[in-house]
Amino acid sequence: MAKPPPEVQAAIVALPRNDPGRGPELLHVTLISLYDLHYVPPEWLPATIAALDGFAAAPFPLRFDRIENRKAVTLRTRGALAEARAFQKALVNHLLAAKAPIMDGTTPEPHVTINYRGDRLGSQKIPPIGWTVGEIILTESIVGRTTHVEHGRWPLRGGAG
């Protein structure tokens, strides 16, 4: 995942459709979904960490200019997010080349969920909110517990992975 820096977290938290019951530290963009740790062999996590240790990529921008209500309320854009999509592709290709465990359907459309309950208010334009992603975080999300367990961080410093 990628997490927004504190000033961007503050801008997101200030949005009227943001769920005030969730802490700003939980705001994130899922870059790839790997697997559920409860259902995979125990060696998968260390194999993924080892593969990520060898990954190199440049920082990339994320920018969202819409709030959309789908199953949840999310920040999105109608823009291409070309750099983010290229990053996702490079990361998946690196993990595959490293023979790291990976599941199908791993690259969701980049977005930030700001309210998991949905609000039925539809879509609206907002002033752009964005940041340059400078690190990726391997995170286990404990479903239903509003908890993230961090398993490692990797800075983005350039180069092709």
C-alpha positions as CSV (number, residue, x, y, z in Angstrom):
1,M,0.0,0.0,0.0
2,A,0.9,3.7,-0.2
3,K,-0.1,6.0,2.6
4,P,-0.6,9.8,2.2
5,P,1.7,12.1,4.2
6,P,0.2,13.9,7.3
7,E,-0.8,17.0,5.4
8,V,-2.7,15.0,2.8
9,Q,-4.3,12.9,5.5
10,A,-5.5,16.1,7.1
11,A,-7.0,17.3,3.8
12,I,-8.8,13.9,3.4
13,V,-10.1,13.8,7.0
14,A,-11.5,17.3,6.5
15,L,-13.8,16.1,3.6
16,P,-17.4,16.1,4.8
17,R,-18.0,12.6,3.5
18,N,-15.0,11.1,5.3
19,D,-15.9,8.7,8.2
20,P,-14.8,10.6,11.3
21,G,-14.7,7.3,13.3
22,R,-11.7,6.0,11.3
23,G,-8.2,7.3,12.2
24,P,-6.2,9.1,9.5
25,E,-3.4,6.6,9.9
26,L,-5.7,4.0,8.2
27,L,-6.0,6.0,4.9
28,H,-4.2,4.3,2.1
29,V,-4.1,3.2,-1.5
30,T,-3.9,-0.5,-2.1
31,L,-1.4,-0.9,-4.9
32,I,-1.7,-4.7,-5.2
33,S,-3.6,-7.3,-3.3
34,L,-1.4,-10.4,-2.6
35,Y,-3.2,-13.0,-0.5
36,D,-4.9,-13.6,2.8
37,L,-2.3,-14.7,5.3
38,H,-4.8,-16.9,7.1
39,Y,-5.1,-19.2,4.1
40,V,-1.6,-19.5,2.7
41,P,1.5,-21.4,3.7
42,P,3.6,-19.7,6.3
43,E,6.6,-19.3,4.0
44,W,4.7,-17.0,1.6
45,L,5.2,-13.9,3.7
46,P,9.0,-14.2,4.0
47,A,9.2,-15.0,0.3
48,T,7.3,-11.8,-0.5
49,I,9.5,-9.7,1.8
50,A,12.6,-11.2,0.2
51,A,11.2,-10.4,-3.3
52,L,10.4,-6.8,-2.3
53,D,13.9,-6.3,-1.0
54,G,15.1,-6.6,-4.6
55,F,12.5,-4.2,-6.1
56,A,13.5,-0.8,-7.4
57,A,11.2,1.8,-8.8
58,A,10.9,5.6,-9.0
59,P,8.4,7.6,-6.9
60,F,5.2,8.3,-8.7
61,P,2.3,10.8,-8.3
62,L,-1.3,10.0,-7.1
63,R,-4.0,12.6,-7.6
64,F,-7.7,12.3,-6.9
65,D,-10.3,14.8,-7.9
66,R,-13.6,13.0,-7.3
67,I,-15.6,11.5,-4.4
68,E,-17.5,8.5,-5.6
69,N,-20.0,6.2,-3.8
70,R,-19.7,2.7,-5.0
71,K,-19.9,0.0,-2.3
72,A,-18.0,2.5,-0.2
73,V,-17.2,6.2,-0.5
74,T,-13.9,6.6,-2.3
75,L,-11.5,9.2,-3.7
76,R,-10.9,8.5,-7.4
77,T,-10.1,10.3,-10.6
78,R,-11.2,9.9,-14.2
79,G,-7.6,10.6,-15.1
80,A,-5.5,7.7,-16.3
81,L,-3.1,7.5,-13.3
82,A,-0.6,6.3,-15.9
83,E,2.4,6.4,-13.5
84,A,0.5,4.5,-10.8
85,R,-0.7,1.8,-13.2
86,A,2.9,1.5,-14.7
87,F,4.2,1.1,-11.1
88,Q,1.6,-1.6,-10.4
89,K,2.6,-3.5,-13.5
90,A,6.3,-3.2,-12.7
91,L,5.7,-4.5,-9.2
92,V,3.6,-7.4,-10.3
93,N,6.2,-8.3,-13.0
94,H,9.0,-8.1,-10.4
95,L,7.1,-10.4,-8.0
96,L,6.4,-12.9,-10.8
97,A,10.0,-12.9,-12.0
98,A,11.2,-13.4,-8.4
99,K,8.7,-16.3,-8.1
100,A,7.1,-14.6,-5.1
101,P,3.6,-15.8,-4.2
102,I,0.9,-13.7,-5.9
103,M,-2.8,-14.2,-6.7
104,D,-4.8,-13.3,-9.8
105,G,-6.6,-9.9,-9.9
106,T,-3.9,-8.1,-7.9
107,T,-4.0,-4.6,-9.2
108,P,-7.1,-2.7,-8.1
109,E,-7.9,0.8,-9.6
110,P,-6.0,3.2,-7.3
111,H,-8.3,4.9,-4.9
112,V,-8.6,5.9,-1.2
113,T,-11.6,4.6,0.7
114,I,-12.9,7.3,3.1
115,N,-16.1,5.7,4.3
116,Y,-16.7,1.9,4.2
117,R,-20.4,2.3,4.8
118,G,-21.3,4.2,1.7
119,D,-23.5,7.3,1.8
120,R,-25.6,7.1,-1.4
121,L,-24.7,10.7,-2.3
122,G,-23.3,9.8,-5.7
123,S,-20.2,11.4,-7.3
124,Q,-18.9,14.9,-6.9
125,K,-15.9,16.8,-8.1
126,I,-13.4,18.0,-5.4
127,P,-10.3,20.1,-5.5
128,P,-7.5,17.7,-6.3
129,I,-5.9,15.9,-3.4
130,G,-2.6,14.1,-4.1
131,W,0.9,13.3,-3.2
132,T,4.1,11.6,-4.6
133,V,4.4,8.1,-3.4
134,G,7.9,7.7,-2.0
135,E,7.6,4.3,-0.3
136,I,5.5,1.2,-0.4
137,I,4.3,-0.7,2.7
138,L,3.5,-4.4,2.9
139,T,0.5,-4.4,5.1
140,E,-1.8,-7.1,6.5
141,S,-5.3,-5.7,6.9
142,I,-7.2,-7.5,9.6
143,V,-10.7,-7.6,8.1
144,G,-13.5,-6.3,10.4
145,R,-11.0,-5.0,13.0
146,T,-9.9,-1.7,11.5
147,T,-6.3,-2.8,12.0
148,H,-3.3,-2.8,9.8
149,V,-0.2,-4.9,10.6
150,E,2.9,-3.6,8.9
151,H,5.4,-6.2,7.6
152,G,7.9,-3.9,5.9
153,R,8.6,-0.6,4.1
154,W,10.5,0.0,0.9
155,P,11.6,3.4,-0.3
156,L,11.1,4.3,-4.0
157,R,14.4,5.7,-5.3
158,G,14.3,5.3,-9.0
159,G,15.5,2.7,-11.4
160,A,13.6,-0.1,-13.1
161,G,12.6,-3.1,-11.1
